[in-house]
Amino acid sequence: MLLTTKGIEEYISGVIFHEETARQSSTEGINFVELLKSKGIVAGIKVDKGLAVIANGKEENFTKGIEQLNDMAAEFYKLGCRFAKWRAVLKIGNGCPTDEAIR
């Protein structure tokens, strides 16, 4: 509903989609990425797969999904996405982040 709002392109220049949303379509059958493109809005994709805990005893996290990044980028570029968002969370303080967390 939001993406089909009349005049949305006057206020929004880009939208970050999750994987499943980038593949969905409006009630008129227009893929969301194509719908945005027709309004001059750039579609992007969230490519990280969330966080997992590093087993180093310091309660640090790493961001999952780097192994699939190239394939995801290629797939969603073909769908029309033109930028990606990657989230990395680092614990700071008390010897953190460790080299392990940064790698």
C-alpha positions in Angstrom: 0.0 0.0 0.0 2.8 2.5 0.9 4.6 1.9 -2.3 1.6 2.6 -4.4 0.9 5.9 -2.7 0.4 8.7 -5.2 3.4 11.1 -5.1 5.6 8.9 -2.9 8.5 9.6 -5.2 8.5 13.3 -4.0 9.5 12.1 -0.5 11.4 8.8 -0.9 14.4 8.2 -3.1 15.3 4.7 -2.0 13.8 1.6 -0.3 15.7 -1.3 1.3 13.8 -4.6 0.8 14.2 -8.0 2.6 14.6 -10.9 0.2 11.0 -12.0 0.2 9.6 -8.5 -0.3 11.8 -7.8 -3.3 10.1 -10.8 -5.0 6.6 -9.7 -4.1 4.1 -7.7 -6.3 1.4 -5.2 -5.9 -2.3 -6.2 -6.1 -2.0 -5.1 -9.8 0.7 -7.7 -10.3 3.6 -5.3 -10.7 6.8 -6.5 -8.9 7.7 -4.0 -6.1 11.2 -3.3 -7.5 9.7 -2.5 -10.9 7.0 -0.4 -9.3 9.6 1.7 -7.6 11.7 2.0 -10.7 8.8 3.4 -12.6 8.5 6.1 -10.0 12.3 6.9 -10.0 12.9 5.3 -6.6 15.9 3.1 -6.2 15.4 -0.3 -4.8 18.0 -1.9 -2.5 18.3 -5.2 -0.7 19.3 -6.3 2.8 22.0 -8.9 2.2 23.1 -9.9 5.7 21.6 -13.0 7.3 21.5 -11.7 10.9 23.8 -12.2 13.8 25.4 -15.2 15.5 27.5 -15.5 18.6 31.3 -16.0 18.3 32.4 -18.9 20.6 35.2 -16.8 22.2 33.6 -16.3 25.6 33.3 -12.5 25.1 29.7 -12.5 24.0 30.7 -11.0 20.6 28.7 -11.4 17.4 29.4 -11.9 13.8 27.2 -11.2 10.8 26.1 -14.2 8.9 25.8 -14.4 5.1 29.1 -13.4 3.7 29.5 -16.8 2.0 26.3 -16.1 -0.1 27.0 -12.4 -0.7 28.2 -12.7 -4.3 25.3 -14.9 -5.4 22.7 -12.7 -3.6 24.1 -9.5 -5.1 24.0 -11.0 -8.6 20.5 -12.4 -8.1 19.0 -9.1 -6.8 20.8 -7.0 -9.3 19.0 -9.0 -12.0 15.8 -8.2 -10.1 16.5 -4.5 -10.3 18.0 -3.7 -6.9 20.9 -1.2 -7.2 22.3 -1.0 -3.7 22.8 -3.3 -0.7 22.7 -2.9 3.0 25.0 -5.0 5.2 24.8 -4.9 9.0 27.8 -5.5 11.2 27.6 -5.2 15.0 30.7 -4.9 17.1 30.9 -5.0 20.9 33.1 -2.1 22.1 34.9 -2.1 25.4 36.7 -4.6 27.8 39.1 -5.8 25.1 36.4 -5.8 22.4 36.2 -5.9 19.5 38.7 -8.7 19.1 40.5 -9.4 15.9 38.3 -12.5 15.5 35.2 -10.3 15.5 36.6 -7.8 13.1 37.6 -10.5 10.6 
